[in-house]
Amino acid sequence: MSKPTPLIRSDIQLRIFLDTNILIDFINGYDDKKAKTFIDYFKLNDIDFIELVSSDYVLWEFYGHFKNDLYFRKLIFGHNYDCIGASRECKRGNFRRVSMMDMEILGKDIQTYAQEFEDNPITVERLIDKRLPGFADFVEKILVSSKFSYKDAIVFASAITTLSHMIITEDESFSSGSHLTELKKALKAITEVSQISLDIEFKKPVDFSSKTTVFQSYTKWFLDHNEDKELGKVFHVWNQQNTIGIECSNNFIVSENDFICLIKFSNREISKEIFKIEQGNMKDFESKQVVTQGSKVTIKLPDDKEVTNNMLNARVFLYSS
């Protein structure tokens, strides 16, 4: 008799890291690859089991893009450049055709773009303010061990450092599956990063742009990520007694004072309930006697929890409080 590894918050909460191109297309209102639809969906719906995150490094690249973009427009509309000439001038990178006052105005415009994130469900983590031993070394190892550009290396390192599970990007070369496999192999033998989890996936905005795709993508991630942690299933509910029946699998047992997490995926909905098995609230299913542990038991829920029919057939996990 044994117990599976308990779930922790990060096993339930899917963290999705946004690449720069997603933020740029969202601000520009471009939706060819569903970047705007993707972020708008999370803005309009309270998806409490998924977090959208990015980093200050991505924000700086975002600033750089719009700095060049606004300079390009200034050349077209303020200095009568044609598109080819304006593009050539932007590549110089010295902004010689605008004054410092113009640059301040450009900077204010760029900041208004960034402020739009405050009205959207995107958390920008300030990695530069944190003590991140090994971060620079990790970026360096990525640069010398992969085909990533230095910008992509910083984005990838940021996603890993923020403990994200997925990177949403439109960049085909960055998100190449073979590319990621090669990188993982190259980094596997590096002792300096041996404690860093590289269990991360690349996804596209279309994978999280509607209720159906969000449900399907989250469900697949959760089950792939937690399959070996499942304790058992709810085989019966007794509404009037506020009691559920749990049958453990794989010779697992459940014990008094354990924290239990019930998860159920049904009809494009995800139900979750977490509670503690309080003393005296667990009985052996066959003998009906109060027990402190067992593999097939009935559990009376705490007074602040209510049994619902939706709990029937829910997957059962231990939870680390």
C-alpha positions in Angstrom: 0.0 0.0 0.0 1.3 3.4 -0.9 0.3 6.9 -2.0 0.9 8.8 -5.3 2.8 12.1 -5.4 0.4 14.9 -4.3 -0.5 17.6 -6.7 0.8 21.1 -6.0 -0.6 24.3 -7.4 1.7 24.3 -10.4 0.3 20.9 -11.4 -3.2 22.4 -11.7 -2.4 25.9 -12.8 -1.2 26.0 -16.4 1.2 28.8 -17.0 1.4 30.0 -20.6 4.3 32.3 -21.6 3.6 34.8 -24.4 6.3 35.4 -27.1 6.9 38.9 -28.4 5.1 38.3 -31.7 1.9 37.5 -29.8 1.9 40.8 -27.9 2.8 42.8 -31.1 0.0 41.3 -33.1 -2.5 41.8 -30.3 -1.6 45.5 -30.0 -1.7 45.9 -33.8 -5.1 44.2 -33.9 -3.7 41.5 -36.3 -5.6 38.3 -36.1 -4.4 36.2 -39.1 -2.9 33.7 -36.6 -5.5 34.3 -33.9 -3.3 36.3 -31.5 -6.0 38.9 -30.9 -8.7 36.3 -30.6 -6.6 34.3 -28.2 -5.9 37.2 -25.7 -9.4 38.6 -26.1 -10.9 35.3 -25.1 -8.9 35.3 -21.8 -9.9 39.0 -21.3 -13.6 38.2 -21.7 -13.6 34.9 -19.7 -12.4 34.2 -16.2 -10.2 31.2 -16.8 -8.9 30.5 -13.3 -6.9 27.4 -14.2 -4.7 29.1 -16.8 -2.3 32.1 -16.3 -0.9 34.2 -19.1 2.6 35.4 -18.3 5.5 37.2 -20.0 8.7 38.9 -18.9 10.4 42.2 -18.9 12.9 40.9 -21.5 10.0 40.2 -23.9 8.6 43.7 -23.1 11.9 45.3 -24.0 11.9 43.5 -27.3 8.3 44.7 -27.7 9.5 48.3 -27.1 12.2 47.9 -29.6 9.8 46.7 -32.3 7.4 49.6 -31.8 10.3 52.1 -31.6 11.3 51.1 -35.1 7.7 50.9 -36.2 6.9 54.4 -35.1 10.2 55.7 -36.5 9.2 54.1 -39.9 5.9 55.9 -39.8 7.6 59.2 -38.9 9.8 58.8 -41.9 6.9 58.1 -44.2 4.5 60.8 -43.0 6.9 63.4 -41.6 9.9 63.2 -44.0 8.4 62.0 -47.2 10.3 58.7 -47.4 9.0 55.8 -49.5 8.7 52.4 -47.9 12.0 51.1 -49.2 13.9 54.2 -48.1 12.2 54.2 -44.7 13.0 50.5 -44.2 16.6 51.1 -45.2 16.9 54.0 -42.8 15.4 52.0 -39.9 18.0 49.3 -40.4 20.7 51.8 -39.6 19.3 51.9 -36.0 20.6 55.3 -35.2 17.3 57.3 -35.5 19.2 60.2 -37.1 16.2 61.7 -38.7 14.4 62.5 -35.5 15.3 64.7 -32.5 15.5 63.8 -28.9 12.2 65.5 -28.4 10.7 63.3 -31.1 12.2 60.3 -29.4 10.5 61.3 -26.1 7.2 61.5 -28.0 7.8 58.1 -29.5 8.6 56.7 -26.1 5.3 58.0 -24.6 3.4 56.4 -27.5 5.2 53.1 -26.9 4.3 53.2 -23.2 0.6 53.6 -24.0 0.8 50.3 -25.9 2.4 48.6 -22.9 -0.3 50.0 -20.6 -2.9 48.1 -22.5 -1.6 44.9 -20.8 -2.9 46.3 -17.5 -6.4 45.8 -18.8 -5.7 42.3 -20.0 -5.0 39.1 -18.1 -1.2 39.1 -18.7 1.3 39.2 -15.9 4.6 40.6 -16.9 7.2 39.2 -14.5 10.2 41.5 -13.8 13.0 39.0 -13.9 15.6 41.8 -13.8 14.6 42.7 -10.3 15.0 39.1 -9.0 18.1 37.3 -8.0 18.4 34.7 -10.6 21.7 32.8 -10.1 22.6 31.0 -13.3 20.2 32.8 -15.6 22.9 34.4 -17.7 24.8 31.1 -17.8 21.6 29.4 -18.9 21.1 31.9 -21.7 24.8 31.4 -22.7 24.4 27.6 -22.8 21.3 27.9 -25.0 23.2 30.2 -27.4 26.1 27.8 -27.8 23.9 24.6 -27.8 21.1 25.5 -30.1 20.1 27.4 -33.3 18.2 30.0 -31.2 19.0 33.6 -31.9 20.0 35.6 -28.8 16.5 37.1 -28.6 14.9 33.7 -28.8 17.4 32.3 -26.2 16.3 35.1 -23.7 12.6 34.4 -24.4 13.1 30.6 -23.9 15.2 31.2 -20.7 12.5 33.6 -19.4 9.7 31.0 -20.0 11.7 28.4 -18.1 12.6 30.8 -15.3 8.9 31.8 -14.8 8.1 28.1 -14.5 5.8 28.3 -17.5 4.6 25.0 -19.0 4.0 26.3 -22.6 5.3 29.1 -24.9 2.7 30.6 -27.2 4.4 31.9 -30.4 3.9 32.4 -34.1 7.5 31.9 -34.9 7.8 28.6 -36.8 11.6 28.4 -36.6 11.6 29.2 -32.8 8.9 26.6 -32.1 10.3 23.8 -34.2 9.8 20.5 -32.4 13.1 19.1 -33.7 14.8 22.3 -32.6 13.5 21.9 -29.1 14.5 18.2 -29.0 18.0 19.0 -30.1 18.3 21.8 -27.4 17.1 19.4 -24.6 19.7 16.8 -25.7 22.4 19.4 -25.7 21.5 20.8 -22.3 20.9 17.4 -20.6 24.5 16.8 -19.8 25.1 20.4 -18.5 25.4 20.2 -14.7 24.7 23.9 -14.2 21.2 23.5 -15.5 20.5 20.0 -14.3 18.0 21.3 -11.8 16.1 23.3 -14.4 13.0 21.6 -15.9 12.9 21.7 -19.7 9.5 20.1 -19.8 8.0 22.8 -21.9 5.9 22.8 -25.1 5.5 25.3 -27.9 1.9 26.1 -28.9 0.1 28.5 -31.2 -2.5 31.1 -30.3 -5.2 29.1 -32.2 -4.7 26.3 -29.6 -6.2 28.6 -26.9 -8.6 30.9 -28.8 -12.0 29.4 -28.0 -13.8 27.5 -25.3 -13.4 24.3 -27.2 -9.7 24.7 -27.9 -8.9 25.9 -24.4 -10.7 22.9 -22.8 -9.1 20.4 -25.1 -5.6 21.9 -24.7 -5.8 22.2 -21.0 -7.3 18.7 -20.5 -4.5 17.1 -22.6 -1.8 19.0 -20.7 -3.3 18.2 -17.3 -3.7 14.4 -18.0 -0.2 14.1 -19.6 1.3 16.1 -16.8 -0.5 14.3 -13.9 -1.4 10.8 -15.1 0.9 9.0 -12.7 -0.4 11.1 -9.7 -4.0 9.9 -9.9 -5.2 8.3 -6.7 -8.5 6.9 -7.9 -12.0 7.9 -8.8 -15.3 8.9 -7.2 -17.6 5.9 -7.7 -20.7 7.1 -5.9 -22.2 10.3 -4.4 -24.8 10.5 -1.6 -26.2 14.0 -1.8 -28.3 14.0 1.4 -25.4 12.7 3.5 -23.0 15.1 1.8 -20.8 12.0 1.2 -18.8 10.6 -1.7 -17.3 7.2 -2.3 -13.7 6.9 -3.5 -12.0 3.8 -4.9 -8.2 3.9 -5.1 -6.3 2.3 -7.9 -2.8 0.8 -8.2 -2.8 -0.4 -4.5 -3.0 3.3 -3.4 -4.6 4.2 -0.1 -6.2 7.4 1.2 -5.8 8.5 4.8 -7.5 10.7 7.4 -6.2 14.3 7.3 -5.2 14.0 3.6 -6.1 16.9 1.3 -8.1 15.6 -1.6 -8.5 17.3 -5.0 -11.4 16.2 -7.3 -11.0 17.0 -11.0 -13.6 16.3 -13.7 -13.6 17.1 -17.4 -17.1 17.0 -19.0 -19.1 18.9 -21.6 -16.3 21.4 -22.2 -16.3 22.2 -18.5 -13.7 21.7 -15.8 -14.8 21.1 -12.2 -12.4 21.2 -9.3 -12.9 20.8 -5.6 -10.3 20.6 -2.8 -11.0 19.6 0.8 -9.4 17.9 3.8 -10.6 14.5 5.1 -11.5 15.5 8.7 -11.2 13.2 11.6 -14.0 10.7 11.9 -15.4 11.5 8.4 -14.1 8.4 6.6 -15.6 4.9 6.6 -14.6 1.6 5.0 -17.1 1.1 2.2 -17.7 -2.6 3.0 -17.8 -2.6 6.8 -19.3 0.9 7.2 -16.8 1.3 10.1 -14.9 4.6 10.8 -11.3 4.1 9.6 -8.2 6.2 9.4 -7.1 4.9 6.0 -8.4 2.6 3.2 -8.5 1.9 -0.5 -12.3 1.9 -1.0 -14.0 4.3 1.4 -16.8 6.8 1.9 -15.9 10.3 2.9 -18.3 12.9 4.4 -17.3 16.3 3.1 -16.6 19.2 5.5 -19.5 21.4 6.3 -18.3 24.2 4.0 -18.4 21.8 1.0 -21.4 20.4 -0.8 -21.6 17.2 -2.8 -22.9 17.6 -6.3 -23.8 15.0 -8.9 -21.0 16.4 -11.1 -18.5 14.8 -8.7 -19.5 11.4 -9.8 -16.6 9.8 -11.8 -14.3 12.7 -10.9 -10.6 11.9 -10.9 -9.1 11.9 -7.4 -5.7 13.2 -6.4 -3.9 14.0 -3.2 -3.1 17.7 -2.8 -0.3 19.3 -1.0 -1.8 22.2 1.0 
